[in-house]
Amino acid sequence: EAGVTQFPSHSVIEKGQTVTLRCDPISGHDNLYWYRRVMGKEIKFLLHFVKESKQDESGMPNNRFLAERTGGTYSTLKVQPAELEDSGVYFCASRSGNGNTIYFGEGSWLTVV
Amino acid sequence: EDQVTQSPEALRLQEGESSSLNCSYTVSGLRGLFWYRQDPGKGPEFLFTLYSAGEEKEKERLKATLTKKESFLHITAPKPEDSATYLCAVQAMEYGNKLVFGAGTILRVKS
């Protein structure tokens, strides 16, 4: 069974540009999470989807970040316009509706220059 | 105030030298405490979930225990392949479904 997959694995963009990260959760997992780790900090929660609905978006840093999960399958996280402080690793995770284990993807490494 | 604190920040062991990593937490209404292993350039890999004080879980050379204030990850006779960053995260009533992570402990095991 495939795990959580993320694309791209690495991205380097200039300040002011737009980047879209994609996450495919484990098949059948209704719960999808986005987390990120910026340099020198702990992994921090961004938001949580249950199917296509945003359950909790309290960790989204500002309105330059937009997450979607149309159809309740894959999700995208768009950063527009990107700032230097957005550099870091963005992790996607998923969990089934009747389980408590949260499985993480390999991460999307974003560098804003 | 940090809700999840891991110690030590880094630990160097000789192969076969057993030790423990600590994760202390200050959240109320703990719903679960998670241990993950993370290799460089990879995502966190799930190890254990502990739900109540007194609970213990084992996997190969790893054993996780939980009290009301902290969790320990005991590593028995470690091997070089156990080298990784070990992350602790808590899920609590006050935070809903999200995980709150500690900073991690970087473990290096030398042969």
Backbone of each chain as ProteinMPNN parsed JSONL, in Angstrom:
{"seq_chain_A": "EAGVTQFPSHSVIEKGQTVTLRCDPISGHDNLYWYRRVMGKEIKFLLHFVKESKQDESGMPNNRFLAERTGGTYSTLKVQPAELEDSGVYFCASRSGNGNTIYFGEGSWLTVV", "coords_chain_A": {"N_chain_A": [[0.848, -1.2, 0.0], [0.567, 2.192, -0.873], [2.223, 4.937, 0.68], [1.864, 8.191, 2.209], [2.166, 10.585, -0.236], [4.132, 13.217, -1.573], [4.518, 16.162, -3.559], [6.227, 18.917, -5.121], [9.38, 17.29, -4.279], [11.462, 18.96, -3.737], [11.815, 22.48, -3.977], [12.817, 25.525, -5.356], [12.297, 28.878, -5.245], [11.801, 32.321, -6.215], [11.477, 35.168, -4.105], [8.228, 36.437, -3.851], [7.179, 34.951, -5.876], [4.927, 32.236, -6.783], [4.075, 29.135, -5.28], [2.958, 25.806, -5.462], [2.139, 23.129, -3.537], [1.668, 19.618, -3.46], [-0.287, 16.969, -2.068], [-0.866, 13.552, -1.717], [-2.862, 11.571, 0.106], [-2.821, 8.526, 2.123], [-4.668, 5.961, 0.618], [-8.119, 6.101, 1.118], [-8.001, 7.43, 3.528], [-9.624, 9.753, 5.428], [-8.834, 11.914, 6.919], [-6.635, 14.581, 6.626], [-3.615, 16.273, 7.028], [-1.618, 19.25, 7.208], [1.648, 20.147, 8.0], [4.526, 22.058, 9.044], [8.077, 22.61, 9.094], [10.16, 25.072, 9.98], [13.435, 26.567, 9.693], [15.41, 25.483, 12.349], [13.307, 25.207, 14.103], [10.507, 23.562, 15.811], [8.396, 20.998, 14.382], [5.398, 22.236, 13.167], [1.858, 22.513, 13.352], [-0.34, 23.176, 10.635], [-2.912, 22.937, 9.192], [-6.024, 21.031, 9.156], [-7.863, 18.728, 7.362], [-11.048, 17.176, 7.068], [-12.195, 14.889, 5.03], [-13.361, 16.844, 2.424], [-13.597, 19.137, 3.872], [-12.445, 21.884, 5.832], [-11.324, 21.304, 8.938], [-9.823, 22.398, 10.981], [-8.01, 25.24, 10.884], [-6.244, 26.673, 12.304], [-3.49, 26.927, 12.463], [-2.504, 28.13, 10.203], [-0.341, 30.497, 8.866], [-0.818, 33.052, 7.661], [-2.75, 34.989, 5.244], [-1.509, 34.45, 2.879], [-1.258, 31.854, 2.441], [-2.949, 29.116, 1.096], [-5.011, 26.4, 1.329], [-6.409, 23.539, -0.198], [-8.793, 20.922, -0.771], [-10.239, 19.516, -2.856], [-12.928, 17.414, -3.592], [-12.171, 15.678, -1.664], [-9.925, 14.04, -1.838], [-6.826, 14.255, -2.928], [-4.686, 16.945, -1.749], [-3.844, 20.416, -2.008], [-1.419, 22.918, -1.28], [-1.0, 26.225, -1.454], [1.274, 28.859, -1.774], [1.319, 32.242, -1.911], [1.988, 35.61, -2.335], [5.257, 34.149, -2.165], [7.409, 34.48, 0.664], [10.617, 35.124, 2.209], [10.687, 33.982, 4.756], [9.086, 31.817, 4.533], [10.446, 29.615, 3.839], [11.301, 26.211, 4.309], [10.402, 22.922, 5.491], [7.616, 21.275, 4.311], [5.251, 19.208, 5.519], [2.958, 16.64, 4.808], [0.301, 14.761, 6.188], [-1.664, 11.843, 6.997], [-4.658, 10.22, 8.209], [-6.75, 7.507, 9.031], [-10.362, 7.345, 9.283], [-11.207, 5.813, 11.44], [-9.006, 5.285, 12.968], [-6.068, 6.08, 14.979], [-3.481, 6.571, 14.331], [-1.17, 8.719, 12.847], [0.165, 9.211, 9.752], [3.045, 10.26, 8.066], [4.195, 12.06, 5.166], [7.131, 12.318, 2.99], [7.827, 14.932, 2.832], [7.932, 18.282, 1.477], [10.473, 20.252, 0.38], [10.982, 23.574, 0.654], [12.548, 26.377, -0.647], [12.941, 29.764, -0.474], [14.244, 32.374, -2.237]], "CA_chain_A": [[0.0, 0.0, 0.0], [1.358, 3.41, -0.966], [2.118, 5.842, 1.816], [1.542, 9.574, 1.871], [3.129, 11.064, -1.226], [4.143, 14.667, -1.717], [5.201, 16.661, -4.75], [7.541, 18.361, -5.426], [10.192, 16.996, -3.099], [12.262, 20.164, -3.499], [11.447, 23.607, -4.821], [13.514, 26.781, -5.08], [11.593, 29.946, -5.951], [12.182, 33.667, -5.804], [10.521, 35.926, -3.297], [7.162, 37.031, -4.645], [6.585, 33.96, -6.774], [3.91, 31.341, -6.234], [4.409, 27.713, -5.292], [1.854, 24.927, -5.075], [2.574, 21.819, -3.066], [0.572, 18.649, -3.555], [-0.221, 15.816, -1.169], [-1.801, 12.451, -1.907], [-2.866, 10.805, 1.358], [-3.03, 7.086, 1.987], [-5.99, 5.72, 0.065], [-9.18, 5.852, 2.091], [-7.852, 8.266, 4.726], [-10.439, 10.956, 5.361], [-8.167, 13.019, 7.603], [-5.399, 15.03, 5.987], [-3.001, 17.365, 7.783], [-0.402, 19.904, 6.749], [2.554, 20.646, 9.028], [5.774, 22.532, 8.466], [9.201, 22.868, 9.985], [11.075, 26.094, 9.486], [14.796, 26.36, 10.187], [15.688, 25.584, 13.77], [12.09, 25.156, 14.924], [9.797, 22.295, 15.836], [7.336, 20.793, 13.402], [4.198, 22.953, 13.624], [0.602, 22.246, 12.662], [-0.924, 24.228, 9.799], [-4.357, 22.743, 9.142], [-6.573, 19.685, 9.158], [-9.069, 18.471, 6.558], [-11.801, 15.929, 7.131], [-12.686, 14.824, 3.637], [-13.049, 18.097, 1.737], [-13.871, 20.265, 4.751], [-11.399, 22.322, 6.753], [-11.732, 21.079, 10.323], [-9.045, 23.278, 11.853], [-6.964, 25.918, 10.139], [-5.686, 27.624, 13.266], [-2.049, 27.061, 12.331], [-2.109, 28.811, 8.965], [0.33, 31.708, 9.335], [-1.423, 34.286, 7.138], [-3.601, 34.751, 4.077], [-0.738, 34.075, 1.692], [-1.329, 30.388, 2.367], [-4.287, 28.629, 0.763], [-5.066, 24.947, 1.204], [-7.651, 23.02, -0.755], [-8.896, 19.466, -0.892], [-11.427, 19.317, -3.67], [-13.28, 16.009, -3.774], [-11.777, 14.89, -0.501], [-8.811, 13.102, -2.087], [-5.54, 14.919, -2.729], [-4.755, 18.328, -1.27], [-2.793, 21.334, -2.435], [-1.107, 24.055, -0.408], [-0.415, 27.252, -2.298], [1.865, 30.011, -1.096], [1.294, 33.307, -2.9], [3.338, 35.461, -2.852], [6.18, 33.558, -1.193], [8.357, 35.321, 1.366], [11.821, 34.391, 2.636], [10.439, 33.219, 5.985], [8.28, 30.631, 4.224], [11.364, 28.503, 3.575], [11.232, 25.153, 5.298], [9.886, 21.645, 4.999], [6.169, 21.159, 4.476], [4.863, 17.803, 5.626], [1.563, 16.249, 4.766], [0.063, 13.539, 6.959], [-3.052, 11.404, 6.896], [-5.158, 9.275, 9.217], [-8.059, 6.964, 8.661], [-11.424, 7.857, 10.134], [-11.396, 5.015, 12.649], [-7.713, 5.003, 13.568], [-5.449, 7.229, 15.629], [-2.104, 6.743, 13.877], [-1.002, 9.737, 11.819], [1.294, 8.839, 8.903], [3.599, 11.431, 7.4], [4.918, 11.947, 3.913], [8.553, 12.634, 3.055], [7.985, 16.379, 2.915], [8.309, 19.137, 0.345], [11.448, 21.21, 0.892], [10.801, 24.842, -0.046], [13.539, 27.416, -0.405], [12.582, 31.029, -1.099], [15.477, 33.18, -2.309]], "C_chain_A": [[0.882, 1.248, 0.0], [1.147, 4.248, 0.277], [1.656, 7.203, 1.364], [2.598, 10.076, 0.89], [2.985, 12.561, -1.413], [4.959, 15.062, -2.948], [5.143, 18.179, -4.767], [8.303, 18.028, -4.15], [11.048, 18.215, -2.733], [11.804, 21.252, -4.462], [12.238, 24.83, -4.383], [12.83, 27.861, -5.905], [12.078, 31.286, -5.439], [11.069, 34.285, -4.965], [9.498, 36.575, -4.218], [6.504, 36.069, -5.622], [5.575, 33.097, -6.021], [4.391, 29.904, -6.313], [3.183, 26.93, -4.834], [2.411, 23.549, -4.744], [1.384, 20.871, -3.106], [0.808, 17.492, -2.605], [-1.284, 14.806, -1.556], [-1.778, 11.603, -0.638], [-2.945, 9.305, 1.074], [-4.48, 6.865, 1.552], [-7.007, 5.402, 1.169], [-9.078, 6.682, 3.358], [-8.632, 9.563, 4.561], [-9.725, 12.176, 5.959], [-6.834, 13.328, 6.939], [-4.901, 16.256, 6.718], [-1.837, 17.954, 7.001], [0.353, 20.418, 7.978], [3.754, 21.261, 8.314], [6.819, 22.705, 9.553], [10.047, 23.94, 9.308], [12.386, 25.956, 10.232], [14.893, 26.524, 11.705], [14.476, 25.476, 14.686], [11.487, 23.758, 14.914], [8.828, 22.204, 14.658], [6.057, 21.401, 13.963], [3.005, 22.619, 12.733], [0.177, 23.442, 11.837], [-2.437, 24.083, 9.732], [-4.735, 21.289, 8.969], [-7.836, 19.659, 8.316], [-9.728, 17.181, 7.021], [-12.568, 15.856, 5.823], [-12.378, 16.169, 2.985], [-13.211, 19.335, 2.611], [-12.682, 20.598, 5.638], [-11.928, 22.211, 8.183], [-11.08, 22.083, 11.27], [-7.963, 23.924, 11.002], [-6.265, 26.95, 11.001], [-4.188, 27.839, 13.125], [-1.582, 27.771, 11.069], [-1.556, 30.183, 9.331], [-0.295, 33.016, 8.861], [-2.178, 33.971, 5.851], [-2.816, 34.544, 2.783], [-0.766, 32.567, 1.469], [-2.775, 29.972, 2.109], [-4.229, 27.124, 0.558], [-6.433, 24.541, 0.68], [-7.602, 21.502, -0.789], [-10.207, 19.145, -1.61], [-11.702, 17.833, -3.847], [-12.838, 15.119, -2.64], [-10.68, 13.885, -0.753], [-7.498, 13.821, -1.845], [-5.754, 16.35, -2.264], [-3.622, 19.138, -1.881], [-2.638, 22.44, -1.403], [-0.37, 25.066, -1.264], [0.098, 28.389, -1.441], [2.021, 31.117, -2.144], [1.054, 34.667, -2.244], [4.267, 34.912, -1.771], [7.123, 34.608, -0.619], [9.524, 34.463, 1.856], [11.536, 33.485, 3.83], [9.56, 31.988, 5.77], [9.162, 29.412, 3.941], [11.284, 27.483, 4.707], [10.772, 23.865, 4.651], [8.404, 21.561, 5.32], [5.799, 19.681, 4.427], [3.353, 17.668, 5.509], [1.432, 14.943, 5.536], [-1.386, 13.129, 6.783], [-3.37, 10.363, 7.951], [-6.513, 8.768, 8.767], [-9.109, 7.465, 9.654], [-11.591, 7.089, 11.43], [-10.07, 4.62, 13.301], [-7.141, 6.247, 14.21], [-4.018, 7.467, 15.176], [-2.059, 7.731, 12.725], [0.28, 9.427, 11.063], [1.741, 10.047, 8.093], [4.222, 11.072, 6.049], [6.371, 12.36, 4.098], [8.819, 14.135, 3.134], [8.311, 17.03, 1.583], [9.214, 20.225, 0.884], [11.353, 22.483, 0.044], [11.891, 25.818, 0.36], [13.117, 28.654, -1.181], [13.814, 31.922, -1.051], [15.185, 34.608, -2.792]], "O_chain_A": [[1.829, 1.347, 0.78], [0.061, 4.277, 0.856], [1.119, 7.356, 0.267], [3.795, 9.996, 1.169], [1.881, 13.105, -1.414], [5.931, 14.406, -3.321], [4.086, 18.724, -4.451], [7.908, 18.445, -3.062], [11.32, 18.462, -1.558], [11.452, 20.979, -5.61], [12.321, 25.137, -3.193], [12.787, 27.771, -7.132], [12.684, 31.38, -4.372], [9.891, 33.958, -5.109], [9.848, 37.182, -5.23], [5.415, 36.33, -6.132], [5.398, 33.213, -4.808], [5.032, 29.501, -7.284], [2.465, 27.351, -3.927], [3.061, 22.902, -5.565], [0.249, 21.258, -2.828], [1.945, 17.085, -2.364], [-2.456, 15.149, -1.707], [-0.762, 10.975, -0.342], [-3.115, 8.882, -0.07], [-5.397, 7.509, 2.062], [-6.776, 4.549, 2.027], [-9.986, 6.643, 4.189], [-8.344, 10.368, 3.675], [-9.975, 13.314, 5.562], [-6.013, 12.437, 6.72], [-5.67, 17.175, 6.999], [-1.161, 17.262, 6.239], [-0.227, 21.037, 8.87], [3.973, 21.017, 7.127], [6.519, 22.911, 10.729], [10.577, 23.741, 8.215], [12.449, 25.31, 11.277], [14.514, 27.553, 12.264], [14.595, 25.634, 15.901], [11.885, 22.891, 14.135], [8.492, 23.207, 14.028], [5.674, 21.118, 15.099], [3.138, 22.465, 11.519], [0.31, 24.586, 12.273], [-3.17, 24.978, 10.153], [-3.898, 20.434, 8.679], [-8.755, 20.452, 8.519], [-9.044, 16.205, 7.332], [-13.465, 16.656, 5.555], [-11.223, 16.594, 2.996], [-12.99, 20.455, 2.15], [-11.995, 19.704, 6.134], [-12.85, 22.924, 8.581], [-11.697, 22.552, 12.227], [-7.099, 23.235, 10.46], [-5.762, 27.961, 10.51], [-3.663, 28.837, 13.619], [-0.384, 27.99, 10.89], [-2.219, 30.953, 10.026], [-0.295, 33.997, 9.605], [-2.236, 32.818, 5.423], [-3.408, 34.47, 1.706], [-0.342, 32.076, 0.423], [-3.698, 30.407, 2.798], [-3.483, 26.634, -0.29], [-7.462, 25.105, 1.05], [-6.536, 20.887, -0.83], [-11.14, 18.583, -1.036], [-10.804, 17.075, -4.213], [-13.106, 13.918, -2.656], [-10.509, 12.958, 0.038], [-7.084, 13.987, -0.697], [-6.852, 16.897, -2.368], [-2.571, 18.597, -2.226], [-3.598, 22.84, -0.744], [0.736, 24.811, -1.74], [-0.564, 28.826, -0.5], [2.746, 30.962, -3.127], [-0.002, 34.862, -1.642], [4.072, 35.189, -0.587], [7.575, 35.508, -1.327], [9.43, 33.237, 1.911], [12.059, 32.375, 3.921], [9.318, 31.216, 6.697], [8.655, 28.297, 3.819], [11.21, 27.831, 5.886], [10.754, 23.733, 3.427], [7.992, 21.754, 6.464], [6.01, 19.001, 3.422], [2.588, 18.474, 6.039], [2.346, 14.118, 5.535], [-2.239, 13.956, 6.46], [-2.482, 9.716, 8.508], [-7.316, 9.507, 8.197], [-8.772, 7.949, 10.734], [-12.064, 7.645, 12.421], [-10.039, 3.696, 14.114], [-7.659, 7.346, 14.015], [-3.396, 8.449, 15.582], [-2.804, 7.607, 11.754], [1.359, 9.383, 11.655], [0.924, 10.763, 7.514], [4.698, 9.959, 5.827], [6.799, 12.706, 5.199], [9.928, 14.551, 3.471], [8.886, 16.412, 0.687], [8.808, 21.025, 1.727], [11.62, 22.452, -1.158], [12.128, 26.057, 1.544], [12.954, 28.603, -2.401], [14.36, 32.196, 0.017], [16.102, 35.42, -2.91]]}, "seq_chain_B": "EDQVTQSPEALRLQEGESSSLNCSYTVSGLRGLFWYRQDPGKGPEFLFTLYSAGEEKEKERLKATLTKKESFLHITAPKPEDSATYLCAVQAMEYGNKLVFGAGTILRVKS", "coords_chain_B": {"N_chain_B": [[5.224, 29.3, 26.681], [6.811, 26.148, 26.488], [5.098, 23.278, 25.475], [5.829, 20.696, 25.01], [8.752, 19.097, 25.741], [11.862, 17.89, 24.874], [14.59, 15.837, 25.859], [17.93, 14.438, 26.002], [19.118, 17.132, 23.809], [20.861, 16.127, 21.949], [22.462, 12.974, 21.572], [25.104, 10.794, 21.994], [26.048, 7.511, 21.507], [27.8, 4.466, 22.158], [27.846, 1.526, 20.184], [25.677, -0.882, 21.46], [25.463, 0.318, 23.925], [23.131, 1.016, 26.178], [20.416, 3.375, 26.651], [18.251, 6.181, 27.541], [15.718, 8.305, 26.183], [14.053, 11.376, 26.836], [10.767, 12.75, 27.127], [8.95, 15.367, 28.115], [5.807, 16.739, 29.116], [3.324, 19.346, 29.275], [0.692, 19.628, 28.794], [-2.878, 19.555, 29.266], [-5.407, 17.076, 29.66], [-4.505, 14.825, 28.102], [-4.595, 13.04, 25.101], [-3.143, 11.334, 23.614], [0.225, 10.185, 23.241], [2.807, 10.405, 21.017], [5.494, 8.721, 19.422], [7.971, 9.273, 17.033], [10.305, 8.395, 14.47], [12.846, 10.031, 12.674], [14.679, 10.136, 9.787], [17.494, 11.72, 8.148], [16.429, 14.061, 5.727], [14.031, 12.796, 5.329], [10.532, 11.993, 6.046], [8.716, 12.015, 9.217], [8.613, 8.862, 10.795], [6.283, 6.641, 12.0], [6.35, 5.279, 15.28], [5.326, 4.568, 17.979], [2.217, 4.845, 19.857], [1.094, 6.067, 22.911], [-1.352, 5.967, 25.465], [-2.212, 6.151, 28.139], [-1.131, 6.677, 31.537], [1.362, 4.504, 32.737], [1.313, 2.781, 30.689], [3.071, 0.716, 28.351], [5.062, 0.128, 25.455], [6.659, -1.924, 23.005], [9.171, -2.32, 20.485], [11.298, -4.089, 18.677], [14.456, -2.983, 19.511], [13.517, -0.89, 20.955], [11.656, 0.657, 23.549], [8.829, 2.162, 24.819], [7.584, 4.214, 27.399], [5.089, 5.611, 29.614], [4.227, 8.247, 31.829], [2.326, 10.42, 34.032], [3.407, 12.845, 33.459], [5.514, 12.609, 31.715], [7.316, 10.888, 29.087], [9.332, 8.079, 28.288], [11.758, 6.925, 26.028], [13.263, 4.044, 25.698], [16.31, 2.687, 24.7], [17.687, -0.262, 23.92], [20.76, -1.877, 23.823], [21.764, -0.458, 21.414], [22.182, -0.127, 17.804], [24.206, 1.003, 15.021], [22.366, 1.602, 12.977], [20.201, 2.582, 14.311], [20.575, 5.216, 14.567], [19.236, 8.403, 14.321], [16.803, 11.088, 14.295], [14.699, 11.392, 17.012], [11.381, 11.972, 17.562], [8.93, 13.399, 19.654], [5.475, 13.738, 20.163], [2.403, 15.258, 21.193], [-1.09, 14.758, 21.594], [-3.868, 16.493, 22.542], [-6.768, 17.324, 24.514], [-7.182, 20.09, 24.586], [-6.135, 20.891, 22.191], [-7.471, 19.744, 20.124], [-7.449, 17.743, 17.213], [-4.838, 17.991, 16.429], [-1.257, 17.438, 16.371], [1.227, 18.285, 18.732], [4.513, 18.994, 18.585], [7.702, 18.091, 20.019], [11.129, 19.305, 20.053], [12.846, 17.311, 19.347], [15.265, 14.615, 19.652], [18.523, 14.095, 18.718], [20.038, 11.214, 17.824], [23.058, 9.477, 17.799], [24.711, 6.584, 17.019], [27.622, 4.901, 17.467], [29.79, 2.522, 15.948]], "CA_chain_B": [[5.76, 28.152, 27.425], [6.848, 24.929, 25.702], [4.214, 22.237, 25.955], [6.52, 19.414, 24.861], [10.19, 19.311, 25.833], [12.62, 16.655, 24.742], [15.986, 15.881, 26.309], [18.768, 15.577, 25.634], [18.984, 17.572, 22.405], [21.662, 15.194, 21.159], [22.991, 11.878, 22.37], [26.04, 9.915, 21.289], [26.211, 6.236, 22.195], [28.552, 3.399, 21.509], [27.009, 0.372, 19.87], [25.473, -1.734, 22.622], [25.327, 1.12, 25.144], [21.711, 1.34, 26.344], [20.129, 4.679, 27.22], [16.858, 6.603, 27.439], [15.378, 9.657, 25.763], [12.936, 11.858, 27.636], [9.807, 13.696, 26.564], [8.055, 15.834, 29.165], [4.732, 17.539, 28.547], [2.557, 20.102, 30.262], [-0.683, 19.777, 28.322], [-3.911, 18.909, 30.074], [-6.301, 16.269, 28.851], [-3.736, 14.084, 27.104], [-5.339, 12.028, 24.357], [-2.177, 10.365, 23.105], [1.598, 10.637, 23.079], [3.326, 9.71, 19.842], [6.926, 8.727, 19.125], [8.324, 9.107, 15.63], [11.714, 8.408, 14.102], [13.037, 10.759, 11.432], [16.005, 10.075, 9.186], [17.781, 12.952, 7.403], [15.781, 14.212, 4.434], [12.82, 11.975, 5.267], [9.457, 12.401, 6.924], [8.614, 11.254, 10.463], [8.123, 7.485, 10.673], [5.565, 6.306, 13.23], [6.857, 4.195, 16.121], [4.38, 4.158, 19.023], [1.296, 5.755, 20.519], [0.766, 5.705, 24.291], [-2.578, 6.686, 25.777], [-2.464, 6.365, 29.559], [0.002, 6.47, 32.435], [1.623, 3.108, 33.043], [1.328, 1.997, 29.452], [4.372, 0.471, 27.748], [5.032, -0.546, 24.154], [7.988, -2.311, 22.559], [9.395, -2.677, 19.08], [12.724, -4.412, 18.517], [15.304, -2.514, 20.615], [12.884, 0.288, 21.52], [10.545, 0.488, 24.483], [8.303, 3.454, 25.227], [6.777, 4.2, 28.613], [4.364, 6.871, 29.822], [3.713, 8.624, 33.136], [1.394, 11.539, 33.898], [4.102, 14.065, 33.074], [6.592, 12.411, 30.755], [7.472, 9.589, 28.436], [10.707, 7.691, 28.027], [12.03, 5.977, 24.954], [14.444, 3.294, 26.098], [16.953, 2.007, 23.581], [18.503, -1.332, 24.482], [21.824, -2.359, 22.929], [21.542, 0.168, 20.098], [23.057, -0.384, 16.678], [24.359, 2.228, 14.216], [21.158, 1.889, 12.181], [19.234, 3.278, 15.164], [20.882, 6.643, 14.5], [18.133, 9.165, 13.719], [16.175, 12.033, 15.221], [13.489, 10.818, 17.6], [10.433, 13.044, 17.836], [7.795, 13.141, 20.523], [4.369, 14.65, 19.896], [1.232, 14.976, 22.011], [-2.423, 15.13, 21.138], [-4.543, 16.813, 23.79], [-8.133, 17.848, 24.385], [-7.157, 21.523, 24.323], [-5.628, 21.154, 20.843], [-8.25, 19.034, 19.121], [-6.822, 16.588, 16.589], [-3.484, 18.222, 15.946], [-0.114, 17.015, 17.171], [2.18, 19.31, 19.146], [5.795, 18.299, 18.578], [8.908, 18.567, 20.663], [12.198, 19.649, 19.113], [13.521, 16.095, 18.936], [16.584, 14.219, 20.152], [19.358, 13.519, 17.652], [20.784, 10.073, 18.358], [24.132, 8.918, 16.975], [25.257, 5.356, 17.59], [28.887, 4.589, 16.795], [30.208, 1.116, 16.024]], "C_chain_B": [[5.694, 26.902, 26.545], [5.927, 23.888, 26.314], [4.879, 20.869, 25.932], [8.023, 19.683, 24.816], [10.914, 17.988, 25.78], [14.06, 16.854, 25.212], [16.609, 14.5, 26.227], [18.514, 16.013, 24.19], [19.718, 16.633, 21.489], [22.286, 14.169, 22.088], [23.895, 11.014, 21.5], [26.238, 8.658, 22.122], [27.148, 5.344, 21.426], [27.577, 2.259, 21.213], [26.917, -0.521, 21.105], [25.261, -1.0, 23.934], [23.89, 1.595, 25.288], [21.525, 2.719, 26.982], [18.649, 4.993, 27.05], [16.757, 8.037, 26.962], [14.127, 10.068, 26.528], [12.061, 12.82, 26.867], [8.877, 14.107, 27.7], [7.007, 16.758, 28.553], [3.924, 18.218, 29.646], [1.111, 20.299, 29.837], [-1.643, 19.112, 29.298], [-4.838, 18.135, 29.14], [-5.581, 15.526, 27.742], [-4.616, 13.035, 26.438], [-4.409, 10.966, 23.799], [-0.809, 10.996, 23.017], [2.239, 9.761, 22.021], [4.846, 9.81, 19.813], [7.119, 8.443, 17.64], [9.841, 9.056, 15.503], [11.828, 9.168, 12.784], [14.484, 10.657, 10.987], [16.233, 11.335, 8.364], [17.111, 12.97, 6.035], [14.507, 13.416, 4.266], [11.735, 12.544, 6.173], [9.457, 11.567, 8.193], [7.988, 9.878, 10.221], [7.533, 7.068, 12.006], [6.218, 5.123, 13.948], [5.777, 3.687, 17.074], [3.366, 5.265, 19.313], [1.009, 5.2, 21.902], [-0.414, 6.565, 24.72], [-2.772, 6.991, 27.262], [-1.231, 6.032, 30.381], [0.127, 4.993, 32.796], [1.722, 2.228, 31.811], [2.756, 1.868, 28.92], [4.172, -0.205, 26.396], [6.45, -0.811, 23.704], [8.003, -2.623, 21.081], [10.889, -2.846, 18.899], [13.503, -3.892, 19.718], [14.7, -1.31, 21.343], [11.734, -0.083, 22.449], [10.11, 1.861, 24.961], [7.424, 3.286, 26.446], [6.162, 5.572, 28.827], [3.976, 7.03, 31.288], [2.784, 9.816, 32.932], [2.076, 12.816, 33.42], [5.139, 13.865, 31.989], [6.546, 11.013, 30.145], [8.96, 9.341, 28.228], [10.741, 6.74, 26.838], [13.359, 5.302, 25.295], [15.0, 2.565, 24.884], [17.941, 1.004, 24.167], [19.483, -1.843, 23.433], [21.695, -1.782, 21.531], [22.599, -0.224, 19.074], [23.184, 0.898, 15.861], [23.113, 2.589, 13.413], [20.037, 2.514, 13.006], [19.482, 4.781, 15.174], [19.795, 7.371, 13.722], [17.749, 10.267, 14.697], [14.875, 11.408, 15.707], [12.601, 11.964, 18.08], [9.31, 12.547, 18.726], [6.715, 14.162, 20.181], [3.186, 14.258, 20.758], [-0.025, 15.46, 21.311], [-3.234, 15.338, 22.413], [-5.908, 17.424, 23.523], [-8.115, 19.323, 23.984], [-6.709, 21.846, 22.907], [-6.422, 20.446, 19.756], [-7.491, 17.863, 18.559], [-5.356, 16.782, 16.247], [-2.443, 17.685, 16.913], [0.744, 18.231, 17.498], [3.515, 18.602, 19.354], [6.807, 18.932, 19.518], [9.976, 18.806, 19.606], [12.981, 18.429, 18.64], [14.843, 15.86, 19.641], [17.335, 13.559, 19.004], [20.228, 12.433, 18.269], [21.824, 9.609, 17.343], [24.709, 7.715, 17.696], [26.49, 4.978, 16.78], [29.244, 3.125, 16.995], [31.612, 1.013, 16.6]], "O_chain_B": [[4.664, 26.621, 25.933], [5.965, 23.644, 27.52], [4.543, 19.99, 26.727], [8.503, 20.413, 23.949], [10.616, 17.072, 26.547], [14.663, 17.904, 24.988], [15.912, 13.495, 26.365], [17.79, 15.35, 23.447], [19.266, 16.362, 20.377], [22.598, 14.462, 23.242], [23.507, 10.565, 20.421], [26.56, 8.737, 23.308], [27.277, 5.447, 20.206], [26.595, 2.07, 21.931], [27.928, -0.872, 21.714], [24.921, -1.616, 24.944], [23.476, 2.505, 24.569], [22.369, 3.174, 27.754], [17.888, 4.198, 26.497], [17.595, 8.878, 27.289], [13.262, 9.246, 26.832], [12.545, 13.608, 26.056], [8.101, 13.289, 28.194], [7.284, 17.473, 27.59], [3.848, 17.741, 30.778], [0.382, 21.065, 30.467], [-1.262, 18.221, 30.057], [-5.022, 18.503, 27.98], [-5.987, 15.582, 26.581], [-5.29, 12.251, 27.105], [-4.825, 9.836, 23.542], [-0.682, 12.191, 22.751], [2.219, 8.534, 22.113], [5.417, 10.852, 20.137], [6.53, 7.522, 17.073], [10.564, 9.609, 16.331], [11.012, 8.979, 11.881], [15.399, 11.042, 11.715], [15.27, 11.963, 7.924], [17.213, 12.008, 5.274], [13.953, 13.364, 3.168], [11.981, 13.454, 6.964], [10.117, 10.53, 8.255], [6.973, 9.751, 9.536], [8.208, 7.135, 13.033], [6.585, 4.12, 13.336], [5.362, 2.531, 16.996], [3.61, 6.444, 19.055], [0.716, 4.014, 22.057], [-0.48, 7.749, 24.387], [-3.422, 7.977, 27.611], [-0.398, 5.219, 29.982], [-0.856, 4.325, 33.115], [2.158, 1.079, 31.883], [3.552, 2.801, 29.028], [3.25, -0.998, 26.209], [7.351, -0.02, 23.983], [7.031, -3.106, 20.501], [11.651, -1.881, 18.957], [13.241, -4.317, 20.843], [15.322, -0.771, 22.258], [10.955, -0.997, 22.179], [10.928, 2.639, 25.452], [6.625, 2.353, 26.533], [6.645, 6.572, 28.294], [3.47, 6.1, 31.916], [2.486, 10.186, 31.796], [1.403, 13.765, 33.019], [5.605, 14.838, 31.395], [5.851, 10.111, 30.614], [9.74, 10.271, 28.019], [9.878, 5.878, 26.673], [14.427, 5.906, 25.193], [14.266, 1.916, 24.138], [18.909, 1.382, 24.826], [19.101, -2.192, 22.316], [21.536, -2.527, 20.564], [23.726, -0.592, 19.407], [22.351, 1.795, 15.996], [22.84, 3.77, 13.196], [19.024, 2.935, 12.448], [18.686, 5.538, 15.73], [19.473, 6.996, 12.595], [18.305, 10.364, 15.791], [14.054, 10.953, 14.91], [13.009, 12.801, 18.885], [8.81, 11.433, 18.572], [7.02, 15.329, 19.937], [2.974, 13.076, 21.03], [-0.016, 16.428, 20.552], [-3.28, 14.455, 23.27], [-6.167, 17.968, 22.449], [-8.916, 19.761, 23.158], [-6.888, 22.978, 22.458], [-6.074, 20.543, 18.579], [-6.941, 17.061, 19.314], [-4.694, 15.838, 15.817], [-2.703, 17.501, 18.102], [0.961, 19.097, 16.651], [3.63, 17.715, 20.201], [6.777, 20.135, 19.778], [9.764, 18.548, 18.421], [13.7, 18.501, 17.644], [15.461, 16.789, 20.162], [16.859, 12.6, 18.397], [21.058, 12.708, 19.137], [21.509, 9.379, 16.176], [25.144, 7.814, 18.843], [26.415, 4.762, 15.57], [29.031, 2.559, 18.068], [32.14, -0.09, 16.743]]}, "name": "protein", "num_of_chains": 2, "seq": "EAGVTQFPSHSVIEKGQTVTLRCDPISGHDNLYWYRRVMGKEIKFLLHFVKESKQDESGMPNNRFLAERTGGTYSTLKVQPAELEDSGVYFCASRSGNGNTIYFGEGSWLTVVEDQVTQSPEALRLQEGESSSLNCSYTVSGLRGLFWYRQDPGKGPEFLFTLYSAGEEKEKERLKATLTKKESFLHITAPKPEDSATYLCAVQAMEYGNKLVFGAGTILRVKS"}
